[in-house]
Amino acid sequence: MQCVSTASTLVLENVSHVDEFKFERGLHQGNPLLSFLFLRGVEDLNIMMKDLVDGFLYSGYKVGRTNNVLISHL
């Protein structure tokens, strides 16, 4: 929340800067940006978990009748 509520932006007018303004309200339920941020965060977590498993720093649980399915994260 800190990242999105402390963001600011500049408006360019004829290639010169106009006053900077900050976003004060943050993100609210129903905002289309929330879905993108959630998926971005989940994808990054997925990549980090795969790297940990591939580097043998984390191991998952073997499940199934023959224990051939390895679950490291969902």
N, CA, C, O and CB atoms as a CASP TS submission, in Angstrom:
PFRMAT TS
TARGET T0000
AUTHOR 0000-0000-0000
METHOD Language model
MODEL 1
PARENT N/A
ATOM      1  N   MET     1       0.829  -1.188   0.000  1.00  0.00           N
ATOM      2  CA  MET     1       0.000   0.000   0.000  1.00  0.00           C
ATOM      3  C   MET     1       0.871   1.249   0.000  1.00  0.00           C
ATOM      4  O   MET     1       0.503   2.273  -0.576  1.00  0.00           O
ATOM      5  CB  MET     1      -0.942  -0.001   1.206  1.00  0.00           C
ATOM      6  N   GLN     2       2.024   1.160   0.647  1.00  0.00           N
ATOM      7  CA  GLN     2       2.929   2.304   0.697  1.00  0.00           C
ATOM      8  C   GLN     2       3.356   2.728  -0.709  1.00  0.00           C
ATOM      9  O   GLN     2       3.484   3.920  -0.989  1.00  0.00           O
ATOM     10  CB  GLN     2       4.161   1.971   1.547  1.00  0.00           C
ATOM     11  N   CYS     3       3.576   1.752  -1.588  1.00  0.00           N
ATOM     12  CA  CYS     3       4.029   2.069  -2.949  1.00  0.00           C
ATOM     13  C   CYS     3       2.985   2.824  -3.750  1.00  0.00           C
ATOM     14  O   CYS     3       3.326   3.740  -4.499  1.00  0.00           O
ATOM     15  CB  CYS     3       4.400   0.802  -3.681  1.00  0.00           C
ATOM     16  N   VAL     4       1.726   2.457  -3.606  1.00  0.00           N
ATOM     17  CA  VAL     4       0.710   3.103  -4.429  1.00  0.00           C
ATOM     18  C   VAL     4       0.126   4.350  -3.787  1.00  0.00           C
ATOM     19  O   VAL     4      -0.427   5.193  -4.493  1.00  0.00           O
ATOM     20  CB  VAL     4      -0.391   2.135  -4.726  1.00  0.00           C
ATOM     21  N   SER     5       0.228   4.496  -2.478  1.00  0.00           N
ATOM     22  CA  SER     5      -0.357   5.675  -1.846  1.00  0.00           C
ATOM     23  C   SER     5       0.628   6.836  -1.751  1.00  0.00           C
ATOM     24  O   SER     5       0.218   7.967  -1.490  1.00  0.00           O
ATOM     25  CB  SER     5      -0.861   5.323  -0.465  1.00  0.00           C
ATOM     26  N   THR     6       1.911   6.580  -1.957  1.00  0.00           N
ATOM     27  CA  THR     6       2.893   7.663  -1.903  1.00  0.00           C
ATOM     28  C   THR     6       3.400   8.040  -3.295  1.00  0.00           C
ATOM     29  O   THR     6       4.361   8.800  -3.419  1.00  0.00           O
ATOM     30  CB  THR     6       4.068   7.260  -1.015  1.00  0.00           C
ATOM     31  N   ALA     7       2.768   7.519  -4.330  1.00  0.00           N
ATOM     32  CA  ALA     7       3.194   7.808  -5.699  1.00  0.00           C
ATOM     33  C   ALA     7       2.858   9.249  -6.066  1.00  0.00           C
ATOM     34  O   ALA     7       1.925   9.849  -5.533  1.00  0.00           O
ATOM     35  CB  ALA     7       2.530   6.834  -6.693  1.00  0.00           C
ATOM     36  N   SER     8       3.638   9.775  -6.981  1.00  0.00           N
ATOM     37  CA  SER     8       3.368  11.122  -7.479  1.00  0.00           C
ATOM     38  C   SER     8       3.622  11.126  -8.977  1.00  0.00           C
ATOM     39  O   SER     8       4.208  10.191  -9.523  1.00  0.00           O
ATOM     40  CB  SER     8       4.252  12.194  -6.751  1.00  0.00           C
ATOM     41  N   THR     9       3.182  12.175  -9.625  1.00  0.00           N
ATOM     42  CA  THR     9       3.365  12.264 -11.070  1.00  0.00           C
ATOM     43  C   THR     9       3.586  13.719 -11.476  1.00  0.00           C
ATOM     44  O   THR     9       3.219  14.651 -10.760  1.00  0.00           O
ATOM     45  CB  THR     9       2.145  11.670 -11.814  1.00  0.00           C
ATOM     46  N   LEU    10       4.188  13.879 -12.630  1.00  0.00           N
ATOM     47  CA  LEU    10       4.400  15.193 -13.219  1.00  0.00           C
ATOM     48  C   LEU    10       3.611  15.274 -14.516  1.00  0.00           C
ATOM     49  O   LEU    10       3.477  14.283 -15.234  1.00  0.00           O
ATOM     50  CB  LEU    10       5.914  15.465 -13.467  1.00  0.00           C
ATOM     51  N   VAL    11       3.100  16.433 -14.806  1.00  0.00           N
ATOM     52  CA  VAL    11       2.390  16.654 -16.060  1.00  0.00           C
ATOM     53  C   VAL    11       3.273  17.525 -16.934  1.00  0.00           C
ATOM     54  O   VAL    11       3.772  18.562 -16.496  1.00  0.00           O
ATOM     55  CB  VAL    11       0.984  17.316 -15.826  1.00  0.00           C
ATOM     56  N   LEU    12       3.461  17.092 -18.176  1.00  0.00           N
ATOM     57  CA  LEU    12       4.245  17.877 -19.121  1.00  0.00           C
ATOM     58  C   LEU    12       3.316  18.696 -19.998  1.00  0.00           C
ATOM     59  O   LEU    12       2.313  18.198 -20.510  1.00  0.00           O
ATOM     60  CB  LEU    12       5.143  16.969 -19.983  1.00  0.00           C
ATOM     61  N   GLU    13       3.671  19.960 -20.159  1.00  0.00           N
ATOM     62  CA  GLU    13       2.898  20.838 -21.036  1.00  0.00           C
ATOM     63  C   GLU    13       3.889  21.547 -21.936  1.00  0.00           C
ATOM     64  O   GLU    13       4.697  22.353 -21.474  1.00  0.00           O
ATOM     65  CB  GLU    13       2.021  21.865 -20.221  1.00  0.00           C
ATOM     66  N   ASN    14       3.824  21.243 -23.225  1.00  0.00           N
ATOM     67  CA  ASN    14       4.777  21.795 -24.200  1.00  0.00           C
ATOM     68  C   ASN    14       6.215  21.540 -23.768  1.00  0.00           C
ATOM     69  O   ASN    14       7.056  22.437 -23.831  1.00  0.00           O
ATOM     70  CB  ASN    14       4.547  23.303 -24.383  1.00  0.00           C
ATOM     71  N   VAL    15       6.490  20.343 -23.340  1.00  0.00           N
ATOM     72  CA  VAL    15       7.809  19.846 -22.952  1.00  0.00           C
ATOM     73  C   VAL    15       8.370  20.552 -21.713  1.00  0.00           C
ATOM     74  O   VAL    15       9.562  20.414 -21.439  1.00  0.00           O
ATOM     75  CB  VAL    15       8.774  20.007 -24.106  1.00  0.00           C
ATOM     76  N   SER    16       7.587  21.281 -20.974  1.00  0.00           N
ATOM     77  CA  SER    16       8.055  21.860 -19.728  1.00  0.00           C
ATOM     78  C   SER    16       7.200  21.302 -18.583  1.00  0.00           C
ATOM     79  O   SER    16       6.009  21.040 -18.754  1.00  0.00           O
ATOM     80  CB  SER    16       7.992  23.425 -19.776  1.00  0.00           C
ATOM     81  N   HIS    17       7.819  21.127 -17.431  1.00  0.00           N
ATOM     82  CA  HIS    17       7.131  20.535 -16.284  1.00  0.00           C
ATOM     83  C   HIS    17       6.127  21.506 -15.671  1.00  0.00           C
ATOM     84  O   HIS    17       6.409  22.690 -15.488  1.00  0.00           O
ATOM     85  CB  HIS    17       8.143  20.099 -15.229  1.00  0.00           C
ATOM     86  N   VAL    18       4.972  20.982 -15.366  1.00  0.00           N
ATOM     87  CA  VAL    18       3.981  21.707 -14.594  1.00  0.00           C
ATOM     88  C   VAL    18       4.064  21.121 -13.190  1.00  0.00           C
ATOM     89  O   VAL    18       4.784  20.142 -12.992  1.00  0.00           O
ATOM     90  CB  VAL    18       2.515  21.587 -15.217  1.00  0.00           C
ATOM     91  N   ASP    19       3.380  21.661 -12.236  1.00  0.00           N
ATOM     92  CA  ASP    19       3.480  21.215 -10.850  1.00  0.00           C
ATOM     93  C   ASP    19       3.295  19.712 -10.700  1.00  0.00           C
ATOM     94  O   ASP    19       2.520  19.079 -11.417  1.00  0.00           O
ATOM     95  CB  ASP    19       2.463  21.932 -10.007  1.00  0.00           C
ATOM     96  N   GLU    20       4.033  19.170  -9.746  1.00  0.00           N
ATOM     97  CA  GLU    20       3.915  17.767  -9.381  1.00  0.00           C
ATOM     98  C   GLU    20       2.712  17.604  -8.462  1.00  0.00           C
ATOM     99  O   GLU    20       2.451  18.468  -7.624  1.00  0.00           O
ATOM    100  CB  GLU    20       5.215  17.250  -8.698  1.00  0.00           C
ATOM    101  N   PHE    21       1.980  16.509  -8.609  1.00  0.00           N
ATOM    102  CA  PHE    21       0.906  16.237  -7.671  1.00  0.00           C
ATOM    103  C   PHE    21       0.962  14.784  -7.235  1.00  0.00           C
ATOM    104  O   PHE    21       1.426  13.914  -7.971  1.00  0.00           O
ATOM    105  CB  PHE    21      -0.460  16.565  -8.291  1.00  0.00           C
ATOM    106  N   LYS    22       0.485  14.542  -6.038  1.00  0.00           N
ATOM    107  CA  LYS    22       0.532  13.210  -5.444  1.00  0.00           C
ATOM    108  C   LYS    22      -0.853  12.580  -5.471  1.00  0.00           C
ATOM    109  O   LYS    22      -1.874  13.264  -5.398  1.00  0.00           O
ATOM    110  CB  LYS    22       1.069  13.273  -4.000  1.00  0.00           C
ATOM    111  N   PHE    23      -0.854  11.248  -5.579  1.00  0.00           N
ATOM    112  CA  PHE    23      -2.091  10.501  -5.481  1.00  0.00           C
ATOM    113  C   PHE    23      -2.407  10.334  -4.006  1.00  0.00           C
ATOM    114  O   PHE    23      -1.594   9.785  -3.261  1.00  0.00           O
ATOM    115  CB  PHE    23      -1.990   9.121  -6.206  1.00  0.00           C
ATOM    116  N   GLU    24      -3.553  10.789  -3.575  1.00  0.00           N
ATOM    117  CA  GLU    24      -3.862  10.786  -2.152  1.00  0.00           C
ATOM    118  C   GLU    24      -4.806   9.672  -1.731  1.00  0.00           C
ATOM    119  O   GLU    24      -4.817   9.300  -0.557  1.00  0.00           O
ATOM    120  CB  GLU    24      -4.451  12.094  -1.770  1.00  0.00           C
ATOM    121  N   ARG    25      -5.580   9.139  -2.626  1.00  0.00           N
ATOM    122  CA  ARG    25      -6.608   8.199  -2.229  1.00  0.00           C
ATOM    123  C   ARG    25      -6.168   6.753  -2.273  1.00  0.00           C
ATOM    124  O   ARG    25      -6.833   5.905  -1.678  1.00  0.00           O
ATOM    125  CB  ARG    25      -7.790   8.371  -3.088  1.00  0.00           C
ATOM    126  N   GLY    26      -5.084   6.431  -2.946  1.00  0.00           N
ATOM    127  CA  GLY    26      -4.648   5.049  -3.046  1.00  0.00           C
ATOM    128  C   GLY    26      -5.528   4.261  -3.998  1.00  0.00           C
ATOM    129  O   GLY    26      -6.144   4.829  -4.899  1.00  0.00           O
ATOM    130  N   LEU    27      -5.588   2.955  -3.799  1.00  0.00           N
ATOM    131  CA  LEU    27      -6.401   2.094  -4.644  1.00  0.00           C
ATOM    132  C   LEU    27      -7.628   1.643  -3.873  1.00  0.00           C
ATOM    133  O   LEU    27      -7.555   1.363  -2.676  1.00  0.00           O
ATOM    134  CB  LEU    27      -5.590   0.880  -5.139  1.00  0.00           C
ATOM    135  N   HIS    28      -8.730   1.575  -4.551  1.00  0.00           N
ATOM    136  CA  HIS    28      -9.980   1.166  -3.922  1.00  0.00           C
ATOM    137  C   HIS    28     -10.517  -0.081  -4.615  1.00  0.00           C
ATOM    138  O   HIS    28     -10.135  -0.398  -5.741  1.00  0.00           O
ATOM    139  CB  HIS    28     -11.021   2.309  -3.970  1.00  0.00           C
ATOM    140  N   GLN    29     -11.395  -0.768  -3.931  1.00  0.00           N
ATOM    141  CA  GLN    29     -12.000  -1.968  -4.479  1.00  0.00           C
ATOM    142  C   GLN    29     -12.687  -1.639  -5.803  1.00  0.00           C
ATOM    143  O   GLN    29     -13.382  -0.630  -5.926  1.00  0.00           O
ATOM    144  CB  GLN    29     -13.002  -2.579  -3.478  1.00  0.00           C
ATOM    145  N   GLY    30     -12.481  -2.503  -6.782  1.00  0.00           N
ATOM    146  CA  GLY    30     -13.067  -2.286  -8.096  1.00  0.00           C
ATOM    147  C   GLY    30     -12.140  -1.573  -9.056  1.00  0.00           C
ATOM    148  O   GLY    30     -12.455  -1.463 -10.241  1.00  0.00           O
ATOM    149  N   ASN    31     -11.010  -1.086  -8.582  1.00  0.00           N
ATOM    150  CA  ASN    31     -10.052  -0.414  -9.442  1.00  0.00           C
ATOM    151  C   ASN    31      -9.418  -1.453 -10.375  1.00  0.00           C
ATOM    152  O   ASN    31      -8.914  -2.468  -9.893  1.00  0.00           O
ATOM    153  CB  ASN    31      -8.964   0.326  -8.597  1.00  0.00           C
ATOM    154  N   PRO    32      -9.428  -1.231 -11.686  1.00  0.00           N
ATOM    155  CA  PRO    32      -8.865  -2.213 -12.615  1.00  0.00           C
ATOM    156  C   PRO    32      -7.373  -2.456 -12.395  1.00  0.00           C
ATOM    157  O   PRO    32      -6.865  -3.513 -12.771  1.00  0.00           O
ATOM    158  CB  PRO    32      -9.093  -1.760 -14.037  1.00  0.00           C
ATOM    159  N   LEU    33      -6.674  -1.518 -11.804  1.00  0.00           N
ATOM    160  CA  LEU    33      -5.248  -1.686 -11.556  1.00  0.00           C
ATOM    161  C   LEU    33      -4.980  -2.754 -10.498  1.00  0.00           C
ATOM    162  O   LEU    33      -3.908  -3.360 -10.506  1.00  0.00           O
ATOM    163  CB  LEU    33      -4.634  -0.363 -11.126  1.00  0.00           C
ATOM    164  N   LEU    34      -5.919  -2.999  -9.593  1.00  0.00           N
ATOM    165  CA  LEU    34      -5.726  -3.986  -8.540  1.00  0.00           C
ATOM    166  C   LEU    34      -5.499  -5.381  -9.090  1.00  0.00           C
ATOM    167  O   LEU    34      -4.637  -6.106  -8.594  1.00  0.00           O
ATOM    168  CB  LEU    34      -6.912  -3.994  -7.617  1.00  0.00           C
ATOM    169  N   SER    35      -6.251  -5.768 -10.100  1.00  0.00           N
ATOM    170  CA  SER    35      -6.080  -7.098 -10.697  1.00  0.00           C
ATOM    171  C   SER    35      -4.690  -7.249 -11.285  1.00  0.00           C
ATOM    172  O   SER    35      -4.048  -8.285 -11.111  1.00  0.00           O
ATOM    173  CB  SER    35      -7.137  -7.347 -11.781  1.00  0.00           C
ATOM    174  N   PHE    36      -4.224  -6.226 -11.976  1.00  0.00           N
ATOM    175  CA  PHE    36      -2.887  -6.276 -12.554  1.00  0.00           C
ATOM    176  C   PHE    36      -1.824  -6.384 -11.475  1.00  0.00           C
ATOM    177  O   PHE    36      -0.907  -7.196 -11.596  1.00  0.00           O
ATOM    178  CB  PHE    36      -2.634  -5.048 -13.414  1.00  0.00           C
ATOM    179  N   LEU    37      -1.927  -5.581 -10.421  1.00  0.00           N
ATOM    180  CA  LEU    37      -0.932  -5.624  -9.351  1.00  0.00           C
ATOM    181  C   LEU    37      -0.937  -6.965  -8.638  1.00  0.00           C
ATOM    182  O   LEU    37       0.125  -7.472  -8.280  1.00  0.00           O
ATOM    183  CB  LEU    37      -1.182  -4.505  -8.350  1.00  0.00           C
ATOM    184  N   PHE    38      -2.105  -7.548  -8.424  1.00  0.00           N
ATOM    185  CA  PHE    38      -2.192  -8.850  -7.781  1.00  0.00           C
ATOM    186  C   PHE    38      -1.516  -9.917  -8.634  1.00  0.00           C
ATOM    187  O   PHE    38      -0.705 -10.697  -8.136  1.00  0.00           O
ATOM    188  CB  PHE    38      -3.654  -9.222  -7.522  1.00  0.00           C
ATOM    189  N   LEU    39      -1.855  -9.947  -9.931  1.00  0.00           N
ATOM    190  CA  LEU    39      -1.256 -10.943 -10.808  1.00  0.00           C
ATOM    191  C   LEU    39       0.246 -10.756 -10.927  1.00  0.00           C
ATOM    192  O   LEU    39       0.990 -11.733 -11.007  1.00  0.00           O
ATOM    193  CB  LEU    39      -1.892 -10.885 -12.178  1.00  0.00           C
ATOM    194  N   ARG    40       0.686  -9.535 -10.940  1.00  0.00           N
ATOM    195  CA  ARG    40       2.131  -9.250 -11.001  1.00  0.00           C
ATOM    196  C   ARG    40       2.836  -9.788  -9.754  1.00  0.00           C
ATOM    197  O   ARG    40       3.893 -10.412  -9.853  1.00  0.00           O
ATOM    198  CB  ARG    40       2.382  -7.721 -11.140  1.00  0.00           C
ATOM    199  N   GLY    41       2.257  -9.549  -8.599  1.00  0.00           N
ATOM    200  CA  GLY    41       2.838 -10.034  -7.353  1.00  0.00           C
ATOM    201  C   GLY    41       2.846 -11.546  -7.272  1.00  0.00           C
ATOM    202  O   GLY    41       3.829 -12.135  -6.823  1.00  0.00           O
ATOM    203  N   VAL    42       1.763 -12.189  -7.701  1.00  0.00           N
ATOM    204  CA  VAL    42       1.679 -13.648  -7.667  1.00  0.00           C
ATOM    205  C   VAL    42       2.676 -14.259  -8.646  1.00  0.00           C
ATOM    206  O   VAL    42       3.302 -15.273  -8.338  1.00  0.00           O
ATOM    207  CB  VAL    42       0.246 -14.119  -7.996  1.00  0.00           C
ATOM    208  N   GLU    43       2.828 -13.663  -9.804  1.00  0.00           N
ATOM    209  CA  GLU    43       3.787 -14.181 -10.784  1.00  0.00           C
ATOM    210  C   GLU    43       5.210 -14.069 -10.251  1.00  0.00           C
ATOM    211  O   GLU    43       6.007 -14.991 -10.428  1.00  0.00           O
ATOM    212  CB  GLU    43       3.659 -13.426 -12.120  1.00  0.00           C
ATOM    213  N   ASP    44       5.540 -12.963  -9.606  1.00  0.00           N
ATOM    214  CA  ASP    44       6.874 -12.818  -9.015  1.00  0.00           C
ATOM    215  C   ASP    44       7.105 -13.853  -7.918  1.00  0.00           C
ATOM    216  O   ASP    44       8.192 -14.422  -7.823  1.00  0.00           O
ATOM    217  CB  ASP    44       7.057 -11.403  -8.450  1.00  0.00           C
ATOM    218  N   LEU    45       6.098 -14.098  -7.094  1.00  0.00           N
ATOM    219  CA  LEU    45       6.209 -15.122  -6.053  1.00  0.00           C
ATOM    220  C   LEU    45       6.413 -16.500  -6.668  1.00  0.00           C
ATOM    221  O   LEU    45       7.210 -17.292  -6.166  1.00  0.00           O
ATOM    222  CB  LEU    45       4.958 -15.122  -5.162  1.00  0.00           C
ATOM    223  N   ASN    46       5.704 -16.789  -7.746  1.00  0.00           N
ATOM    224  CA  ASN    46       5.854 -18.062  -8.443  1.00  0.00           C
ATOM    225  C   ASN    46       7.285 -18.246  -8.959  1.00  0.00           C
ATOM    226  O   ASN    46       7.863 -19.324  -8.816  1.00  0.00           O
ATOM    227  CB  ASN    46       4.856 -18.150  -9.606  1.00  0.00           C
ATOM    228  N   ILE    47       7.846 -17.212  -9.548  1.00  0.00           N
ATOM    229  CA  ILE    47       9.208 -17.277 -10.069  1.00  0.00           C
ATOM    230  C   ILE    47      10.206 -17.487  -8.934  1.00  0.00           C
ATOM    231  O   ILE    47      11.133 -18.287  -9.065  1.00  0.00           O
ATOM    232  CB  ILE    47       9.549 -15.996 -10.850  1.00  0.00           C
ATOM    233  N   MET    48      10.027 -16.780  -7.826  1.00  0.00           N
ATOM    234  CA  MET    48      10.939 -16.938  -6.689  1.00  0.00           C
ATOM    235  C   MET    48      10.870 -18.341  -6.110  1.00  0.00           C
ATOM    236  O   MET    48      11.898 -18.923  -5.762  1.00  0.00           O
ATOM    237  CB  MET    48      10.618 -15.914  -5.604  1.00  0.00           C
ATOM    238  N   MET    49       9.662 -18.891  -6.003  1.00  0.00           N
ATOM    239  CA  MET    49       9.513 -20.239  -5.456  1.00  0.00           C
ATOM    240  C   MET    49      10.144 -21.277  -6.388  1.00  0.00           C
ATOM    241  O   MET    49      10.779 -22.221  -5.918  1.00  0.00           O
ATOM    242  CB  MET    49       8.024 -20.563  -5.228  1.00  0.00           C
ATOM    243  N   LYS    50       9.978 -21.115  -7.686  1.00  0.00           N
ATOM    244  CA  LYS    50      10.600 -22.043  -8.634  1.00  0.00           C
ATOM    245  C   LYS    50      12.120 -21.992  -8.523  1.00  0.00           C
ATOM    246  O   LYS    50      12.779 -23.031  -8.578  1.00  0.00           O
ATOM    247  CB  LYS    50      10.163 -21.717 -10.073  1.00  0.00           C
ATOM    248  N   ASP    51      12.683 -20.793  -8.367  1.00  0.00           N
ATOM    249  CA  ASP    51      14.132 -20.660  -8.209  1.00  0.00           C
ATOM    250  C   ASP    51      14.610 -21.346  -6.936  1.00  0.00           C
ATOM    251  O   ASP    51      15.662 -21.985  -6.940  1.00  0.00           O
ATOM    252  CB  ASP    51      14.537 -19.183  -8.193  1.00  0.00           C
ATOM    253  N   LEU    52      13.854 -21.223  -5.847  1.00  0.00           N
ATOM    254  CA  LEU    52      14.224 -21.882  -4.599  1.00  0.00           C
ATOM    255  C   LEU    52      14.198 -23.398  -4.732  1.00  0.00           C
ATOM    256  O   LEU    52      15.095 -24.083  -4.241  1.00  0.00           O
ATOM    257  CB  LEU    52      13.295 -21.446  -3.481  1.00  0.00           C
ATOM    258  N   VAL    53      13.177 -23.920  -5.391  1.00  0.00           N
ATOM    259  CA  VAL    53      13.068 -25.371  -5.588  1.00  0.00           C
ATOM    260  C   VAL    53      14.185 -25.857  -6.516  1.00  0.00           C
ATOM    261  O   VAL    53      14.810 -26.882  -6.245  1.00  0.00           O
ATOM    262  CB  VAL    53      11.675 -25.745  -6.174  1.00  0.00           C
ATOM    263  N   ASP    54      14.439 -25.133  -7.600  1.00  0.00           N
ATOM    264  CA  ASP    54      15.489 -25.532  -8.540  1.00  0.00           C
ATOM    265  C   ASP    54      16.874 -25.471  -7.903  1.00  0.00           C
ATOM    266  O   ASP    54      17.759 -26.249  -8.259  1.00  0.00           O
ATOM    267  CB  ASP    54      15.452 -24.642  -9.778  1.00  0.00           C
ATOM    268  N   GLY    55      17.062 -24.553  -6.965  1.00  0.00           N
ATOM    269  CA  GLY    55      18.348 -24.426  -6.286  1.00  0.00           C
ATOM    270  C   GLY    55      18.471 -25.300  -5.045  1.00  0.00           C
ATOM    271  O   GLY    55      19.440 -25.186  -4.296  1.00  0.00           O
ATOM    272  N   PHE    56      17.497 -26.168  -4.828  1.00  0.00           N
ATOM    273  CA  PHE    56      17.465 -27.090  -3.690  1.00  0.00           C
ATOM    274  C   PHE    56      17.509 -26.370  -2.341  1.00  0.00           C
ATOM    275  O   PHE    56      18.013 -26.915  -1.360  1.00  0.00           O
ATOM    276  CB  PHE    56      18.626 -28.056  -3.782  1.00  0.00           C
ATOM    277  N   LEU    57      16.981 -25.146  -2.295  1.00  0.00           N
ATOM    278  CA  LEU    57      16.893 -24.408  -1.041  1.00  0.00           C
ATOM    279  C   LEU    57      15.546 -24.626  -0.365  1.00  0.00           C
ATOM    280  O   LEU    57      15.367 -24.298   0.808  1.00  0.00           O
ATOM    281  CB  LEU    57      17.120 -22.921  -1.284  1.00  0.00           C
ATOM    282  N   TYR    58      14.604 -25.181  -1.116  1.00  0.00           N
ATOM    283  CA  TYR    58      13.273 -25.462  -0.601  1.00  0.00           C
ATOM    284  C   TYR    58      12.772 -26.713  -1.291  1.00  0.00           C
ATOM    285  O   TYR    58      12.959 -26.883  -2.496  1.00  0.00           O
ATOM    286  CB  TYR    58      12.299 -24.259  -0.825  1.00  0.00           C
ATOM    287  N   SER    59      12.143 -27.580  -0.539  1.00  0.00           N
ATOM    288  CA  SER    59      11.584 -28.791  -1.154  1.00  0.00           C
ATOM    289  C   SER    59      10.110 -28.875  -0.799  1.00  0.00           C
ATOM    290  O   SER    59       9.684 -28.476   0.285  1.00  0.00           O
ATOM    291  CB  SER    59      12.344 -30.078  -0.682  1.00  0.00           C
ATOM    292  N   GLY    60       9.359 -29.397  -1.726  1.00  0.00           N
ATOM    293  CA  GLY    60       7.930 -29.507  -1.530  1.00  0.00           C
ATOM    294  C   GLY    60       7.541 -30.856  -0.948  1.00  0.00           C
ATOM    295  O   GLY    60       8.380 -31.591  -0.427  1.00  0.00           O
ATOM    296  N   TYR    61       6.278 -31.162  -1.044  1.00  0.00           N
ATOM    297  CA  TYR    61       5.738 -32.426  -0.543  1.00  0.00           C
ATOM    298  C   TYR    61       5.357 -33.304  -1.715  1.00  0.00           C
ATOM    299  O   TYR    61       4.760 -32.844  -2.689  1.00  0.00           O
ATOM    300  CB  TYR    61       4.516 -32.189   0.379  1.00  0.00           C
ATOM    301  N   LYS    62       5.708 -34.569  -1.610  1.00  0.00           N
ATOM    302  CA  LYS    62       5.312 -35.526  -2.636  1.00  0.00           C
ATOM    303  C   LYS    62       3.945 -36.071  -2.266  1.00  0.00           C
ATOM    304  O   LYS    62       3.716 -36.491  -1.132  1.00  0.00           O
ATOM    305  CB  LYS    62       6.358 -36.677  -2.783  1.00  0.00           C
ATOM    306  N   VAL    63       3.049 -36.062  -3.224  1.00  0.00           N
ATOM    307  CA  VAL    63       1.691 -36.532  -2.987  1.00  0.00           C
ATOM    308  C   VAL    63       1.286 -37.522  -4.069  1.00  0.00           C
ATOM    309  O   VAL    63       1.946 -37.632  -5.103  1.00  0.00           O
ATOM    310  CB  VAL    63       0.706 -35.352  -2.940  1.00  0.00           C
ATOM    311  N   GLY    64       0.238 -38.213  -3.834  1.00  0.00           N
ATOM    312  CA  GLY    64      -0.279 -39.181  -4.790  1.00  0.00           C
ATOM    313  C   GLY    64       0.060 -40.594  -4.366  1.00  0.00           C
ATOM    314  O   GLY    64       0.843 -40.814  -3.442  1.00  0.00           O
ATOM    315  N   ARG    65      -0.531 -41.532  -5.046  1.00  0.00           N
ATOM    316  CA  ARG    65      -0.318 -42.940  -4.694  1.00  0.00           C
ATOM    317  C   ARG    65       1.112 -43.387  -4.935  1.00  0.00           C
ATOM    318  O   ARG    65       1.640 -44.220  -4.200  1.00  0.00           O
ATOM    319  CB  ARG    65      -1.260 -43.823  -5.481  1.00  0.00           C
ATOM    320  N   THR    66       1.730 -42.842  -5.951  1.00  0.00           N
ATOM    321  CA  THR    66       3.114 -43.228  -6.248  1.00  0.00           C
ATOM    322  C   THR    66       4.104 -42.142  -5.852  1.00  0.00           C
ATOM    323  O   THR    66       5.293 -42.259  -6.147  1.00  0.00           O
ATOM    324  CB  THR    66       3.266 -43.544  -7.729  1.00  0.00           C
ATOM    325  N   ASN    67       3.644 -41.103  -5.199  1.00  0.00           N
ATOM    326  CA  ASN    67       4.474 -39.973  -4.772  1.00  0.00           C
ATOM    327  C   ASN    67       5.261 -39.353  -5.915  1.00  0.00           C
ATOM    328  O   ASN    67       6.413 -38.952  -5.745  1.00  0.00           O
ATOM    329  CB  ASN    67       5.427 -40.415  -3.693  1.00  0.00           C
ATOM    330  N   ASN    68       4.636 -39.278  -7.074  1.00  0.00           N
ATOM    331  CA  ASN    68       5.354 -38.689  -8.217  1.00  0.00           C
ATOM    332  C   ASN    68       4.968 -37.240  -8.490  1.00  0.00           C
ATOM    333  O   ASN    68       5.497 -36.636  -9.423  1.00  0.00           O
ATOM    334  CB  ASN    68       5.100 -39.511  -9.458  1.00  0.00           C
ATOM    335  N   VAL    69       4.065 -36.670  -7.708  1.00  0.00           N
ATOM    336  CA  VAL    69       3.682 -35.275  -7.867  1.00  0.00           C
ATOM    337  C   VAL    69       4.300 -34.476  -6.718  1.00  0.00           C
ATOM    338  O   VAL    69       4.036 -34.755  -5.549  1.00  0.00           O
ATOM    339  CB  VAL    69       2.123 -35.114  -7.896  1.00  0.00           C
ATOM    340  N   LEU    70       5.117 -33.487  -7.055  1.00  0.00           N
ATOM    341  CA  LEU    70       5.774 -32.646  -6.063  1.00  0.00           C
ATOM    342  C   LEU    70       5.071 -31.303  -6.006  1.00  0.00           C
ATOM    343  O   LEU    70       4.990 -30.598  -7.012  1.00  0.00           O
ATOM    344  CB  LEU    70       7.275 -32.465  -6.389  1.00  0.00           C
ATOM    345  N   ILE    71       4.562 -30.945  -4.836  1.00  0.00           N
ATOM    346  CA  ILE    71       3.896 -29.652  -4.654  1.00  0.00           C
ATOM    347  C   ILE    71       4.796 -28.779  -3.798  1.00  0.00           C
ATOM    348  O   ILE    71       5.052 -29.085  -2.633  1.00  0.00           O
ATOM    349  CB  ILE    71       2.479 -29.816  -3.996  1.00  0.00           C
ATOM    350  N   SER    72       5.274 -27.691  -4.384  1.00  0.00           N
ATOM    351  CA  SER    72       6.133 -26.771  -3.633  1.00  0.00           C
ATOM    352  C   SER    72       5.384 -25.499  -3.267  1.00  0.00           C
ATOM    353  O   SER    72       5.681 -24.877  -2.247  1.00  0.00           O
ATOM    354  CB  SER    72       7.387 -26.426  -4.442  1.00  0.00           C
ATOM    355  N   HIS    73       4.428 -25.113  -4.077  1.00  0.00           N
ATOM    356  CA  HIS    73       3.609 -23.928  -3.807  1.00  0.00           C
ATOM    357  C   HIS    73       2.383 -23.994  -4.694  1.00  0.00           C
ATOM    358  O   HIS    73       2.364 -24.705  -5.700  1.00  0.00           O
ATOM    359  CB  HIS    73       4.408 -22.603  -4.051  1.00  0.00           C
ATOM    360  N   LEU    74       1.383 -23.263  -4.321  1.00  0.00           N
ATOM    361  CA  LEU    74       0.132 -23.267  -5.094  1.00  0.00           C
ATOM    362  C   LEU    74      -0.091 -21.924  -5.732  1.00  0.00           C
ATOM    363  O   LEU    74      -1.090 -21.727  -6.423  1.00  0.00           O
ATOM    364  CB  LEU    74      -1.064 -23.632  -4.208  1.00  0.00           C
TER
END
